[in-house]
Amino acid sequence: MLAFLLEIRELRLQGVVYPFAVFMALIWLLWLIKIVLARRYKPWKRPYRTTTSVIIPVVDEPEELFREVVGRIIDQRPTEIIVVINGRRNEALEHICDDLGVFWKWTPVPGKRNALKVGLDESSGEIAVLVDSDTIWTTNTLSELVKPFRDPEVGGVTTRQRILQPSRTVLTRWADWLESVRCQYSMPAMSVLGTVGCLPGRTIAFRSSILFDCMDAFLGEKFLGVFLEVSDDRTLTNYTLKAGYKTVYQSTSLVYTDAPLQLKKLAKQQYRWARGSQYNTLRMMPWMLRNSKMLALFYFTDVAVPFVLLGTFASWLVAATHRGRPGIYHDLPLPGDPTKALVMLITLAAVMSLFSLMFRFGRHFAYRPQDLLFLPTFMLINTLLLLPVRLLGFFRCAHNASWGTRADSFAGEKAHSALVLVPYLLGGLMLGGSVMMSV
């Protein structure tokens, strides 16, 4: 934010146009577009009756949690519930299913994608509802979730998602803040356009016919020569959009999930999500450019922002260590000592970034004002954890890998391809370009 304002000042005084200022202006323009679109969002209200098959892939879960998850789903009376235990046998979960009267099936093949196919083959409902095994439904989650399917053009629907007991730790507060921001800005805006780019997988519903049609590709399609198990939710969203259907958000259907309590596990989760998001963006970009240019713009900036921020940090180092302090930092009252100058520059930038976050995400802070006290910590997590994780996720998005956060889950395909270098080349070009336009 500091560099952006200084470059705008230079534009006004000297007529100099900086690429970084143009990029940041685009970011703010997209934020305004999201605000306008989100204000137009309305959830579907008319009831809709249909048959539903709830499919729950599971590897392992605490018994008490799993019993509550399945029990809450039973209370909402879907047409059928299918639990697919994959990987090692889990007799404890099998007994819970038997005790609750729920159909279950075991497959020795680990991996969520195969488990979804097994469950889909056993299903009969018009709507397939895919549920993570640690997701807690609230009252009317299912009845609200199916309402948008009244529109025959709707192919996929997702819920509003929040974190259980977010005040437990700073990490759970941060995770809940991210969910809140997504549910108050990005998802409503994209839903108005009928193109929610990723229907988050904790609980999502698709027309079963769509899943049957794409299942072979879902289980075997490769990216740059390698099959990737991660990001099944966005991959299914991609297939739904490519089939010509709308993907939408239903804010009145609410679910809760947990967040990692340990920093290491949180980093693994975010890394897995980053890899999945980045490779799907690269794979879907040609389709988005042809069919949904606004969605392409949203995802392009999502990929580019970490690289641009890194370039900005590089410019601070140059400005603070260069004796003449040329360019946009020339008129700042920085100390002559390079170390002190760098500290002051970072402090100014941090303060202005805090004000930017407060302004842009004011809806969340109006809903939960106590989170304002944690905003500096949130910014540190974004900068020191999320930024490098997203950069690493892009560079390694074509690497095969295990699931990462689950024991006994998919272990990764043992295959290699020279095309794995493509993200490194693209990332290197973006990184070099961002440094050049920021210094």
N, C-alpha and C positions, 0 to 999 in steps of 0.2 A: 504494500500500500504506500509506503514512503517513497519508493522509487517511482511509482506511478504518478503520484502527485507532483514530484519534482520534475518529471518529464513533461507533464501537462503544463507546468509553469514555464519550462523552456519553450514549449510549443507556442504559448501565448506571447512570450517576450521575444523569442528569437525566430520563431517559425520553423523550428527543427522538429521533425517527426521521428519519434523513436519506435522501432518495432515492438518493444516491450509495452509501451503505452497503448499501442493499437491492440495488442493481445489482451491486455487488462481491460480495455474499454469493451472488447467483445465479451469478456467474462461478466462484466457488470450488465451489459445489454442482455445476455442470456439470463442473468438473475432477474432482471425486470420482466422478461418474457415469462419466466416461470411464475413470478408473482401474479401477473395478469391471468395466466392460464389457470393457476391454482385457485384463484378467486372465482373462476367460472365452474369449478368442479362441484358436482352434486352426486351423492351416492344414489344407487337405484333403490326405489322405495316399494314398488309393487311386488307382492309375493309371487313366487314362481315355484310350481310343483314339478319335480322331475325325479328320476331314479339316480341314486348316488352310490358309488363304490369308493369307500375310504381305504386307501392302500398305505400301510405303515411298514416301510423297510426298517429293520433294526439289527444291530450287531450285538450290542450290550447296553443296558441301562440299569441304574439302580432300581431294584424291584418295586419299591414304594412309588417312585416317580412314574415308572411304566404303568403300574396299576392305575394311577390317577389319570394319566394321559388317555388310556383306553377307556376307563370308566366314564370320563367326561364326554368322549365321543359316543359311547353307547347311549348316554342320556339324550342325545340329540337325534336318535333314531334314523341313521342313514339306512339305505336299502341293504347294505352289507358292509362288513368290515373284514379286511384281509390283512393279516400280519405276516410279513415275510422275514423270517430269521435267516440271515446269510452269514456264511463263514463257519465258525465252529458251532457245534450244537450248544444250545443254551437252555438247559432243562428248566431253569427257574422261570424264564419267560414263557416257555411252553406251558408250564403249570398255571401261570397267571392267565394265559389265554383260555385254557380249558376251564379254569375256575369262573371266568367271566362269560363263558359261552361264546367265545370269538374264534372264528376260523383262522388257523395259522398253517403256514407251510414253511418247511426248512429247505434251503438250497446250500450245498457245500461251496458254491462259487461265491467268493467275497465280492463286494462292490454294490453300490446303491443302484447302478443302472440295470444290472442283471436282476436285482431284487424287484425293481419296478416292472420289468417285463414279466417276471413270474407272477406278480400280483395282478397285472393287467390281464394276463391270460386266464386268470381265475375269475375275473370280474364280469359283471353283466349290466352295470348301470350306464345310463346315458352320459353321466358326468363322473369323471375319475378325480377324486380328491386325494392328493398326495400329501402325506403328513410326516414330518420328522418325529422321531420317537421320543423327543424330549420337549415337545411343544404342547402347551396347556391351552385348551380351548376355553372360551368364556360363553356365557349364555347367548344362544342364537348365532354362534359362529357359523354353523352350517346353513341355516335358513337364510341368513344375510348373504353368505358367500355365493349362493346359487342365483340370487335375484338378477344379476346382469345377464344371465343366459337366456332371459326372456327375449333379448335381442339376438336374432339368429346370426348376426355378424360377429358376435363376441365368441371368441374361442378359448380364452384363458382369463382367469380372475385370481387376484391375490388379496390378501387380508392386510389390515393394519396390524403391525407387530411392535411389541414393546418388550422391555426386559423385566424379568421378575425382580422385585425388591431392589430397585436401582440404587438406593441410598446405602447399600452395604459397603461398597468400596469405591474408590475413585474410578477404577476400571469399569465397574458396572454403571456408574453415572455417565462415563464417557460413551459406553456402548449404547445406553438408552438415549443419550443426546443424538448420536448418529441416526438411530432409528427414528427419533422424533423429527429430525430435519428431513429425512427422506420421506416420511409420511405426510409432512406438512408442505413440502415444496415440490420435489422432483416427481414423486409418484402421482399426485393429483394433476400436475401439469401435463405429464405424458399421457395420463388416462383420458384427459379431455381430447387429446389428439388420437386416442385409440391405439397408442403405440407405447405402452409401458415396456421399456427395453429389456427389463429383467423382472419377472414375477418371482419374488423371493420364495425360496422353497420350503419354509417352515410349514406353511399350509397353502397349497395352490390347487386350483381346480381347472381342468381342461375338459373339453368335449372328448370323450373316449375315442371317437373315430379319428381325431387328429393324432392321438398317441399311437393307435394301431398302425396308421399310415406311415409314421416316421420312425417306428421302433427299430427297424433294421439299420437305418442310418444312425440312429441314436446309439446303438450298441457297437457300431463298427467304424463310423466315419472318422477319418484321421485329419489332423491339422499339421501341415508341414511334415507329413510322413510319419506322424506319431499319434496313436490313440491316447486321448486324455480323458481320465475319469472325472476330473473336477468340473464344477459348474454345471451340473445337470439341470438346475432350474433355468438358467439363462439359455442353455442349449435347447430345451423344450420350448421356451419362449420364442427363440429364433425360428424353430420349425412352425410354430403357430402363426407367426407373422408372415413367413414365406408362403404358407398355405392360403393367405389372403384374409385371415381373421383379425379382429381387433383383440388387443390385450389390455385389460383395464384393472383398476384398483377399486375395491369396495371398502370404504373407510368404516362402515358400520359392522364389519366382521373383524373381531379383535381376537388376537391370540397373544400368549406370553411365552417367552423362552428365556433360557438362562444365558449368561455371558461368562467367559473364562474369568476366574478369580486370580490367576497367576499370569504375570507378564509374558512368560515364555509361551504359554499355551495361547494367549491372545495373539502374540506375534505369529505363531503357526497358523492360527485361524485366518488372520488378515492376509498372510502370505498366500494361503490357498485361495482365498477369495480374489486377491489381486491377480494371480495367475489366470484364474478362470475368467475373470472379467476382461483382462487384456487380450487373451487369445480369442475370445468370442467377439470382441470389438474388431480385431483384425479380420476375422473370418466373415463378419457380417457387414463390414464397411461397404463393399460394392453394392450389396442389396440396399443398405440404408441410403446411399447416395442416389440410387435410382428411385426409391420408393418413399423414403422418409428423411428428407434432408435435415429437418430440425433434429430428429433423433441422432443422425450422423454428427451434427454439430455438438450436441450434448456430450456424446461419447468421445469425440475428438478432443474436446477441452478436458474431459476427465482424464484422458491419457496424457495430454500435453502439460497440464498444470504442474505435476511434480518436476518435470524437466525444466520448466520455466523458473520455478522456485529455486532449483539448484543453480541455475544461471544467475539469478538475483543474488544468491549468497556469494557466488564467485565475484560479482561486481562489488560487493561490500569489501571483500578482501583486497581487491585492487585499489578501491577508493581509499581505504584506511591505511594502506601501506605505501601508496604513491605520495611522494612529498608534496607534489603540487595539487593533489586532490582535484584532478580535472573533471570536466563534464558536469553532470547534474549535482554532484556533491560539493562543488567548488565553493558555494556561498554558505554552506552549513558551518555553524560555529564549532567545528571539531577541534579538539586539542591537537597540538603539534606532535605529541607522542603517538606513534602508530598504534600501540596497544590500547591506549586510552581512547583514541579515535574510533577504533573498531568496537570497543565496548559501548561507547555512546551511540554509534550507528545502529548496533544491534538493539540497544534499549529503545531508541526512537522507533525503529521498525516494529519492535514487539508491541509497544504501546499503541501504535497506529493500527496494527493488525488486530489487536484486541477490540478496538472501537469498530473496526470493520466487521468482525464476527458478531459483535453485539447488535449492530445495525442490520446485517443481512439475515440473522436468525432470531430476530426479535420475537417471532411467534412462539418459539420454544421457551424463551425466558419469560414471556408473559404467562405461559402455562406453568412453568416451574422456575420462579425467580431465584430460588436458592442456588440454582446452578451457576448464577453469575459469579458466585464466590469461587467456583471451580474453573472458570473460563481460562485463566492463565495455565492451569494444569492441563486442560483439554488441548490448548494450543501447543504445549510442550509435547504431549503425546502425539498430536498430529505431525509435528515437525521431526521429532526424534525417533518415532516408531513408524507412523503411517507413511511418511514421505519415503524413507529408504526401503520400506517393505514394498511399496507400490513400484518404485524404480526397479528393484530386484525382480518383482513379479513380472514386469514387462520383459526384461532381458531374458528371463528363464521361462517365458510362457510356453515355449515349444518343447521344453524338456518333459520327458515322462517322469512321473513321480508317484509316490504313495499318497493315500488320502491325507495323512499328516497329523490328524488329531484323534484318530480312533485306532485302538488296538485291534488286530485281527481283521482289518478292513483291506480294501484293494491295495495291493503292494506296488502297483506300477508295471507297465509293460516293459519288458527288457528288449527294447528296440532303439536304434539310433538312426539319425538321418542328417545329412549335411545341411538340410534346410533349417536346422536348429539355429544356424548362424543368422538367419534373416532378422529376427527381433533384435539381435545384437547390432546389426548394421543399421536398422531403423532407429534404434535407441541411441546409437552413437551419433547419427546425423542430427537427431533432435537435441541431444545434449550439447553437441558442438554449436548448433544454431542458437540455442537458448543462451549459452555463455556469450556468444558474439553479440547478440542483440541486447544483452543486459549490461555488458562491461562498458 
